[in-house]
Amino acid sequence: MKKNRLGQSDLFISEVGLGCMSLGTEEKRAVELVRRALDLGVTFLDTADLYDEGRNEELVGKAVRGRRSEVVLATKVGNRRVPGQEGWTWDPSKAYIKSAVKDSLKRLRTDYIDLYQLHGGTLEDPIDETIEAFEELKEEGLIRHYGISSIRPNVIREYVKRSGIVSVMSQYSILDRRPEEEVLPLLEDKGISLIARGPVARGILTASGEEKAAQGYLDYSPEELPQVRRQLLEAAGPGRDPGHMAIRYALSHPAVAAVIPGASSLEQLAHNAEAAAAVPLSAEELEEIRRISKASRYAQHR
């Protein structure tokens, strides 16, 4: 599988990675999925301390045992569980980040994290303090590089300007083209990579996504989305799998280093990995996809 350089870092990641949030909590099944992904050439695994209250990191750690050198391991930080309190609180403080990394390392059974990402962020955060935490973790050898996971253009701009991030993780697909106007051009100009999550839009853009399309998606209403989906399937043409077309669309922008579709079965996993061997979309195909879909803009997430 093709590997792309992540930003200006020394990390090279498989263009189709694995979003581990969908692995579930059953150990045997989750470990089997991750190990099969590695066998298929997937080398980029993305998890977070938030997923299943740390259980996801534990399962990924077990799955890569003995194969750690094959993997570029990414996880996230910033959501904190307070004992005796429901849910999670947002904490991008230096003290919390430097404490939380130790728990992630323990759960992942590793002594370093390849890519440590801030799991959100607002303009009200102590951004310089957050950056300082990541830079110190790099100096200490606990992480190799850092990035942010955000869909807020104003926050992304601040980190691009003030930090040494190598990547931004953001939702990006044919049905969510919001990064194209503000985010992707900025990242391309600065040599920072986008990691695209949600490339098949909850499965709507796959061959079996008709039922999900009837629920609508972002600014596509339940009435219009099925028709848009049908047009996209027609645009795929004979021999072009719709899900592969969706993944290739996200990968077509030069700033995108990888897509990270989730997989809850071996069949889904294999299907996603096969997109790496699919023929890249032509200029004509890209133009037709953009004609059919919406070039939306970020409104609330500023």
C-alpha positions in Angstrom: 0.0 0.0 0.0 1.2 3.5 -0.8 2.6 5.5 2.1 2.5 9.3 2.3 4.7 11.6 4.4 2.8 13.2 7.3 3.5 16.9 7.0 7.2 17.7 7.3 7.8 14.9 9.8 9.7 11.6 9.4 6.5 9.6 9.7 5.3 7.8 6.5 1.7 6.4 6.9 -0.4 4.1 4.8 -2.8 6.2 2.7 -5.7 4.1 4.0 -5.5 3.9 7.8 -7.8 2.4 10.4 -10.0 4.6 12.6 -10.1 2.3 15.7 -13.2 3.8 17.4 -15.4 1.3 15.7 -13.5 -1.8 16.9 -15.9 -2.4 19.8 -14.9 -3.7 23.3 -14.7 -7.5 22.7 -11.0 -8.3 22.8 -10.7 -11.2 20.4 -12.7 -9.5 17.7 -10.9 -6.2 18.0 -7.5 -7.7 18.1 -8.3 -9.8 15.0 -9.4 -6.7 13.1 -6.3 -4.7 13.9 -3.9 -7.6 13.1 -5.7 -8.2 9.8 -5.4 -4.5 9.0 -1.6 -4.8 9.4 -1.6 -7.9 7.2 -3.4 -5.9 4.5 -0.7 -3.1 4.6 -2.5 -0.7 6.9 0.2 0.8 9.0 -1.6 3.9 10.5 -3.9 3.3 13.5 -5.8 6.1 15.1 -7.4 5.8 18.6 -8.1 8.1 21.5 -8.2 8.0 25.3 -11.8 9.0 25.1 -13.0 5.9 23.2 -14.7 3.4 25.5 -13.0 5.1 28.5 -9.6 3.9 27.5 -10.6 0.4 26.5 -9.9 1.1 22.9 -6.3 2.1 23.6 -5.9 -1.1 25.6 -7.2 -3.3 22.7 -5.0 -1.5 20.1 -2.0 -2.0 22.5 -2.7 -5.7 22.7 -3.2 -6.0 19.0 0.2 -4.4 18.0 2.2 -6.3 20.6 5.2 -7.9 18.8 4.5 -5.7 15.7 4.9 -2.2 17.2 7.7 -1.3 14.7 5.3 -1.8 11.8 2.8 0.7 13.1 2.4 4.5 13.2 0.3 4.9 16.3 -1.8 7.9 16.9 -4.0 8.8 19.9 -5.6 11.9 21.3 -5.9 13.9 24.5 -8.0 16.7 26.0 -11.1 15.0 27.3 -10.9 14.4 31.1 -13.1 12.2 33.3 -13.6 13.6 36.7 -14.3 11.0 39.4 -17.9 11.3 40.7 -19.0 13.4 37.7 -21.0 12.4 34.6 -19.3 12.5 31.2 -16.1 14.2 30.3 -14.8 17.7 30.8 -12.5 19.6 28.4 -9.0 20.1 29.7 -6.2 21.2 27.3 -3.9 22.3 30.2 -0.3 21.5 30.2 -0.5 19.6 33.5 -3.3 17.4 32.3 -1.7 16.6 28.9 1.6 15.6 30.6 -0.3 13.4 33.0 -2.7 11.8 30.5 0.1 10.8 28.1 1.4 8.4 30.8 -1.9 6.6 31.0 -2.1 6.3 27.2 1.4 4.9 27.0 0.5 2.3 29.6 -2.7 1.3 27.9 -1.0 1.2 24.5 1.9 -0.9 25.9 4.4 1.3 24.3 7.1 3.8 25.4 6.4 6.4 22.8 3.4 7.6 20.7 4.1 8.5 17.1 1.4 11.1 16.7 -0.3 12.7 19.8 -3.3 14.9 18.9 -5.3 17.5 20.8 -8.9 16.1 20.7 -10.7 19.3 19.9 -9.9 22.9 20.9 -11.4 26.4 21.1 -10.0 29.9 20.9 -10.6 30.2 24.7 -8.1 27.5 25.4 -4.6 28.3 26.9 -3.1 27.6 23.4 0.5 28.5 24.2 0.4 26.3 27.3 -1.1 23.4 25.3 1.7 23.8 22.6 4.3 23.9 25.4 3.1 20.6 26.7 3.4 18.9 23.3 6.8 20.4 22.7 8.1 19.1 26.1 6.7 15.6 25.4 8.7 15.6 22.1 11.8 16.7 23.9 11.3 13.9 26.5 10.9 11.3 23.7 7.4 10.3 24.8 5.9 11.4 21.5 7.5 11.8 18.1 5.1 14.4 16.6 1.9 16.2 17.5 -1.2 17.5 15.7 -4.8 18.5 16.4 -8.1 16.9 15.6 -10.5 19.8 14.8 -13.1 21.1 12.4 -12.8 24.7 13.6 -10.9 26.8 11.0 -10.1 29.6 13.4 -8.5 27.1 15.9 -6.6 25.4 13.1 -5.2 28.8 11.9 -3.9 29.5 15.4 -2.1 26.2 15.7 -0.7 26.5 12.2 0.6 29.9 13.1 1.9 29.2 16.6 2.9 25.5 16.8 4.9 22.7 15.2 1.9 20.6 14.3 2.4 18.1 11.5 -1.2 17.2 10.9 -4.8 18.2 11.3 -7.5 15.5 11.6 -10.8 16.6 10.2 -14.0 15.1 8.8 -13.8 15.3 5.0 -15.8 13.5 2.3 -17.8 14.1 -0.8 -20.7 15.0 1.5 -18.6 17.2 3.8 -16.5 19.3 1.6 -16.2 22.2 4.1 -12.3 21.8 4.5 -11.9 22.7 0.8 -12.4 26.4 1.1 -10.5 27.4 4.2 -8.5 24.5 5.7 -7.0 22.4 2.9 -5.4 25.4 1.0 -3.8 26.6 4.3 -2.4 23.2 5.2 -1.0 22.6 1.7 0.7 26.0 1.7 2.3 25.3 5.1 3.3 21.6 4.5 0.9 20.2 7.1 -1.1 17.1 6.3 -4.9 16.5 6.7 -6.0 13.1 8.0 -9.5 12.6 6.7 -12.0 10.9 8.9 -15.5 9.9 7.8 -14.5 9.5 4.1 -17.6 7.3 3.3 -19.9 9.5 5.4 -21.3 7.0 7.9 -21.5 4.4 5.1 -23.9 6.6 2.9 -21.3 6.7 0.1 -21.0 2.9 -0.1 -23.0 0.5 -2.2 -25.2 -0.5 0.7 -25.8 3.0 2.1 -29.3 3.7 0.7 -31.1 3.3 4.0 -28.7 5.6 5.8 -29.1 8.3 3.0 -32.8 8.5 3.9 -31.8 10.0 7.3 -30.0 13.0 5.7 -26.4 14.2 6.5 -25.2 17.6 7.6 -26.9 20.1 5.2 -28.3 17.4 3.0 -32.0 16.9 3.8 -33.5 13.4 4.0 -35.5 14.3 0.9 -32.5 15.4 -1.3 -29.7 13.1 -0.2 -31.0 9.8 -1.7 -31.1 11.6 -5.1 -27.6 13.0 -4.7 -26.4 9.5 -3.7 -28.0 8.0 -6.8 -26.3 10.6 -9.0 -22.9 9.8 -7.3 -23.4 6.1 -7.9 -24.1 6.8 -11.6 -20.9 9.0 -11.7 -18.9 6.1 -10.3 -19.7 4.2 -13.5 -19.1 0.5 -14.3 -16.2 -1.1 -12.5 -15.8 1.8 -10.0 -16.9 0.8 -6.5 -18.8 3.7 -4.8 -17.0 3.4 -1.5 -13.7 3.3 -3.2 -14.6 6.4 -5.2 -15.4 8.2 -2.0 -12.1 7.2 -0.4 -10.2 8.2 -3.6 -12.0 11.6 -3.6 -10.7 12.4 -0.1 -7.2 11.2 -1.1 -7.3 13.3 -4.3 -6.3 16.6 -2.5 -2.5 16.9 -2.2 -2.7 18.0 1.4 -4.5 14.7 2.5 -2.0 12.1 3.7 -4.5 9.4 4.7 -8.1 8.5 5.2 -9.1 6.6 8.3 -12.4 4.8 7.7 -13.6 2.7 10.5 -14.4 -1.0 10.2 -16.4 -3.3 12.4 -16.0 -6.4 10.3 -13.2 -8.1 8.4 -15.2 -7.6 5.2 -15.5 -3.8 5.7 -11.8 -3.7 6.6 -10.8 -5.6 3.4 -13.1 -3.4 1.3 -11.6 -0.2 2.7 -8.0 -1.5 2.1 -8.8 -2.4 -1.5 -9.4 1.3 -2.2 -5.7 1.8 -2.1 -5.4 -0.2 -5.2 -8.2 1.6 -7.0 -7.4 3.9 -9.9 -7.2 7.5 -8.8 -10.0 9.7 -9.9 -9.5 11.6 -13.2 -10.0 15.4 -13.4 -13.3 14.8 -15.2 -14.5 12.5 -12.4 -13.5 15.0 -9.7 -15.3 17.8 -11.6 -18.5 15.7 -11.9 -18.5 14.8 -8.2 -18.1 18.4 -7.3 -21.0 19.4 -9.6 -23.3 16.9 -7.9 -22.3 17.6 -4.3 -22.3 20.8 -2.3 -19.2 22.9 -1.5 -20.4 23.8 2.0 -18.7 26.2 4.4 -18.1 26.0 8.1 -20.7 28.1 9.9 -21.1 27.2 13.6 -17.6 25.7 14.2 -15.5 28.8 14.4 
